[in-house]
C-alpha cells in the first residue's frame, strides 16, 4: 500500500474542495482513513515476515536445514535481502520535498 501517495492524493482532493479562508488542518475522517491505511500496510508486512519466519523455523526443526545453513540464511537475510527490500520499497516514494525534510530532521540533533 502506498500510504504516502494516498495521503498526498487525499490532501489535494480535499484541499481543492475547501474555501481559501479555511485552515489547512486535516479532517478527523481523513486522519482515520490514513491511520487505517498505514495499519493495514504494516499488518500485511508483519504477516509476510511471520509466514517466512514460520517456514524457516519449520524447515530448521524438521532437519531440512543444518545449523550452518541456518546461520548462512540469517546473514544473507539481514545483510542482503532485507536492505534490498527496504530500498526497493522506499525509492519509488522519495521526492525532493521528502529528501529536504529528512535532511532537516537529520541535522536537528547537531544543534
N, C-alpha and C positions, 0 to 999 in steps of 0.2 A: 504494500500500500504506500502510495506516495503522499504522505501526510503534509509535507511542506507545500506540494503542488495543490492539494486540496485546500489548505489554509489560505494560500495566495488567491486561488480561484474564488473561494468563499468570500474573502475580504473584498475583492474587486466587484463581485456581483452585488453585494450588499452596499458597498460604498457608492455605486452609481445610483442606487435607489434612494439614498439619503439626500436631504437638502444640504446646502453648503453651510448652514448655520449650526447643524448638528455636530456634536463631538464625534471623533473617530474611535470611540471605545467599542469593543466588540459586544454584541448582544449575548445574553446568557445562553440562549439556544445555540449560537454559533460556537461558543466555548464548549458546550456539552457535546456537540457533534464532533468537534476537533478532538476532545478527550476520548470519545468513543472510538474514533478512527485510530488514534495513537495506541489505545489499549488493545484493539483488535490486531494491529500490526505487531505489537510486542508479544501478544499471546501466540500469534502464529509463529514468530521466530523462536520463542521458548518451546513451543510444541515440536518444532522441527529438531531443535537441539536435543530435546528429551527422547525423541524417537531414535535419533542416531546414537545417542549415548546408551540407550537400552539395547540397541542392536550390538554395539561394541561390548557391553557387559556380557550379554548372552554368548557372543562368539568367544570371548575370553574364558568364561566359565565352562563352556561346552568343550573346550580344548582345541578349538579351531585356530586359535591364535596363541602363540607362545608368549612368554614374558618379554623376551627380546622384541618380538613383533609388536606387542602392546606398546612398548617404550618407543619404538620407531614410529608407530602410528600417532602416538601422543605428540611427539616432537614435530612430526610433519603437520599435524593439525594446528598446533599452536604457532608454529613459525612460518607456515606457508599458506595453508588453505583458509584459515580464519582471517588473517590480514588481507588476503586477496578478495575474499567475500566482502569484507567491510569496505575496502577500496572500491570495488565494483558497485556497491550499493550507494556509496556516498558521492562519487564523482558525477553521476548524472544530476544530482540535486544542487551542485555547487554553482553559485553565481558570484559575480564580482561584489555585489552587495553583502552576501553572506561571508565572503572572504574578509572584507573590510571589518565587519562586525566581529568576526573571530579574532582578527589581528588585534583589535581594540581590547577584547577580553583577555587575550594572551598577555598583553602589555600591562594590564591593571596591577598584577602583583609586584611589578617593578617600582611602582610609585607609592 
